[in-house]
């Protein structure tokens, strides 16, 4: 099936994807998700103990008092007068963000990352979420199709132009299992008596969509053979699987070697990262030509579309600045993949909503997963396992898990 056959007009996209999603999101917000407040109180104490230990370790490794949140203080300790810093801010100052610290990889950098992760998770979630619980024992966040109503300053901001759903008040999509405390925090979201959580994650969604759009036979055949593409890339590039996974999700968008090094510090140098890029595109040769095709389409008409026809305009593609044109090209590639994924998850949400048993309901969604609170487990599992069937020409398998809390919903993609 050609993409143009699947593409909708903007009016059809609104009526087919966006409008049917309104009652789904409304019921998700009304239902909310139950919070185990005593558990969060216990977790806060554990994190405060960990925070003190992290701070003591930072001070010991730094050789004296230092504020882990102060970029100015940290840069003096981490870099001294050395001009060879891994990353700089827009003003030219040495960066101490998570990418720079991860690339640096020293014991002090790792200690700072651990402190910051704990401090952020504690303030943004463990201390904050219990204050948002209503009389029904639940947190009722917002899931936004067109914008996010910020809690402070009442600033109305547009949601990502890719079409992805956003979450606010609180932002439940940011409770990531990849952080130090992510799984522990998710354990505090619990199902009501007589109910359990049933969750489904679309396995390697962006990679599958990119392979479909680029028509990369090597990657598509690997998916058909049910091989692990991250293991394939790890073997080809000589990396650990986790770093190879980062390379996969970076290079399908054509990132340059310096940024690739930030995402896979194990590469060791910009030169090695560039060699890894070359090796990657030898393994999956269709991507460079597809990147050029997207850039040419965008330059010709000023916009690109997802598989379903969601359109995004890029006026910077005609800029006199080469830097701005290149950024527009990267964003155009990003939109075709992530925007298609956004359309898929919206269609999947409606499918699950229609198939769940009465009394059961969807409570959470991020960019590629759906979590329902259900008493009829069999119906819920069937609804979620089949939620992506036939939505795209490429297979989108769903890994289904269940448990009494959100922390049990950890997927193996």
Secondary structure, DSSP 8 states (H G I E B T S, - for coil): --HHHH---HHHHIIIIIGGGHHHHHHHHHH-EEE-HHHHHHHHHHHHHHHHHHHHHHHHHHTS---TT-HHHHHHHHHTT-S--S-B-TTS-B--SHHHHHHH--HHHHHHHHHHHHHHHIIIIITTGGGG--TTSEE--EEESSEEE-SSTT-EEE--TT---EEESS-GGG--TTSTTHHHHHTTEE--TT-EEEEEEETTHHHHHHHHHHT-HHHHHHHHTT--HHHHHHHHHT--HHHHHHHHHHHTTT--HHHHHHH-GGG-SHHHHHHHHHHHHHHSTHHHHHHHHHHHHHHHHSEEE-TT--EEE-GGGG-S-HHHHHHHHHHHHHIIIIIHHHHHHHHHHHHHHHHS-TT-EEEEE-SSEEEEEES-HHHHHHHHHTTTTTSSSS---EEEEEESBGGG-----
